[in-house]
Amino acid sequence: MGEGEKSVLLCTLGASWGVVPEVVGVVAPGVIDLFRSHARRTHFVQEVQSRGIVPPTEVWVVTTRGTEEQRRSLIAWWVGLTQAPLLRIWVAQQTQDLGSAEECEEMRELIFRLVFHASQRGQHRTLVLSLAGGRKTMSADLQWAGSIFGARACLHVIDRGLPEPLRNPTPELFAAPLAPELANCLEPVFFGPLERSDLVDLSTDDCTPLRAEDFPIEGVSLEATAARVEVRLWESSEPSLVATWLTRERNRASIYVTHLKTLLEQEPRANWYGLYRLPPRQIDSLRTTTVGPHLRAWLQTVPKADLHCHLGGVLDIRAQREVARALWETLPARERQHALDQVTGWCRQKEWPANWPELLGKGRERGKTAAAILCSLNEEDLAERLYAPTEPRVALVKRRGFRAYEIPGDLSGSTLLQSEEAVREYARQVYGRLKQDGVRYCELRCSPQKYLCDENNHGNGQRFLIVFEEALRKAQAQDPGLEVRLILVIDRRRPITEAEVDLVVQARRSHAELVVGVDVAGDEHAAPRFEELTRSLDRVFEECLPLTIHAGEGESAHNIWQAVYRLHAERVGHGLTLHQQPELAKRLRDRGIAIELCPTSNIEVVGFYDPELEETWNMPEYPLKSYLRDLGLDVVLCTDNPGISRTSLAEEYVRAARMCGGMTVWQLLSLVRASFEHTFLPADRRSALLRQCDSEIVRCVTQLLSATR
């Protein structure tokens, strides 16, 4: 509880004033430990702690005019306590003993107002309601009001047949812990919490939040009382809080519809539909809670889609070593020794030769040699040799060229994928890594023509697709919950062959469930090749395969124009220079063409400002914020090469939030949804996936809100 906040214990008082000391003894043993000798005292203490009940800073009592003798006994007991909080007593003026409907209505109005005032400014999280005293109508009204305005807990004290001292207690009886034979006659019972109704705080064109100050509780001060005690005589006034609430309750449906309409009109882009059914206060919490490292673990549980992830760069060093071991175990001793001989002269050196990737060999021999290295060195030594030469990994294209970004992945991807055993283990490792990161759907980019090469270095793309798909399905059967599809890559750095196009077409026809699109990738500066690509991809267009094109990754926005207008791209990979052509940006916005941003990769390749990386402090601002806020573009966050960049999709969301100066959970979830909306799945499958993930998102959000309550 923060400084200046108050916690209230609200009690009803009838013919027995002893109920107030009894509940105080339960929730505030520091004031009076009445139940010290109770057989179940430890249980009571644990119950209070587990429910988050805190000792009250004020005790409020509501009663009728007919309880004057009971009030005197209560006050006499209270002033004898040495550490008692403030006691405030409200007496409903137009009530005597609640013998008529009119008196009950008067009491109900006062109870509603007291609960409302005690629950203001978030204090319903500490409010405890005692249902133990007064008429049954009083406890019923108190519980009803609590269900509207919220309360931490409700408390009732059950008796097992009261002996005379408890039936007619004196103030002296409750001035010290009860004797065991008396204490054990009483049993406190808790329930709750009671959630605050959204209708209380909802604001629409036709409905404003209820304000406690519109329903005063001050009343007239009665006889002079002792310190730490107030007694007030209260008389009802218009407007009636009970009547106001009943009217609001009757109009609940129209109020919620208006609220939802207003909310949707304010949204620049749609969020998960299930989130709009959350209570408004929870929506407000999502729209004000900022994303940071403290949410990283939660983000891993959120179902996500990664639409730009290269098969060759997905595995970290640990997973690469697992693939290498699977391959190594299938090799005869002679082939193992030969592979070791190829690298013995340099792989254990502190610094590898600058041309070490060329020393691995080609085709199947390259895979064996890479396996020898991965099995010979530990993860720490491998990381030092793979990354140290290009550190810091910031703006590498300008500092060292695009190749410097790729080097840490040269022991993975096509290097390892040269045997069926390696392909199977690679698929298993990829599936496990994505699943661990909470990825629900992934479109992996790969170049099948480079895998399972023969002695002439000719790949067997069709066989790779068969083996890889079988391995994926096996992994999925063992641990369902992740859908993986492939986007086949055409490398613009080399002339496009008829065989390469044939592979794409045949792969689409024979693996329609697996292959969903085509990507054009490779160093954009060295070989844009848009004219040649336009001529060569007619057969791909005829297959109606969707395309995503790497364009604008530090290069001119004209490349983005070419990708969209010449190659009919439905998504653009990176697109970091799109702001150079505002009219083109508007066209992409209007056509719903998504930009695939990969924050860590974009820092490493191009260089952008990240407040946590000093090396980037003089670099340009990341375009994510302007793309969303100023240009209204569809943006999807992706990983690119998470193994190479030592990141994950959850980490990319955390980093993106930091790089754009802050992001709320609500905004983040909207970006998560955008990724699912822009998959290359058929529309019916995409809609089904969105529906499935919608309920999962709501469950994750509910868990987050519960944890932060």
Secondary structure, DSSP 8 states (H G I E B T S, - for coil): --TT---EEEEE-SS-TTHHHHHHHHH-TTT--TTTT-TTHHHHHHHHHHTT----SEEEEEEEGGGHHHHHHHHHHHHT-SS--EEEEEEETT-SSS-SHHHHHHHHHHHHHHHHHHTGGGGGGT-EEE-SSS-HHHHHHHHHHHHHH-BSEEEEEEESS--HHHHS--TTGGGS---HHHHTTEEEEEE--B---HHHH--BTTB----GGGS----EE-S---TTEEEEEE---SS-HHHHHHHHHHTHHHHHHHHHHHHHHH-SS---GGGGGS-HHHHHHHHH-B--GGGHHHHHHS-EEEEEEEGGGS--HHHHHHHHHHHHTTS-HHHHHHHHHHHTTTTTSSS--TTGGGGG-SHHHHHHHHHHHHHHS-HHHHHHHHHGGG-S-SSHHHHT-HHHHHGGGTTSGGGT-SSHHHHHHHHHHHHHHHHHTTEEEEEEEE-GGGSS--TTS---HHHHHHHHHHHHHHHHHHS-S-EEEEEEEEETTS---HHHHHHHHHHHHH-TTTEEEEEEES-TTT---HHHHHHHTHHHHHTT--EEEEE-SSS-HHHHHHHHHTS--SEEEE-TTGGG-HHHHHHHHHHT-EEEE-HHHHHHHT----TT-GGGTTS---THHHHHHTS---EEE--BSHHHHT--HHHHHHHHHHHTT--BHHHHHHHHHHHHHT-SS-HHHHHHHHHHHHHHHHHHHHHHHHHT-
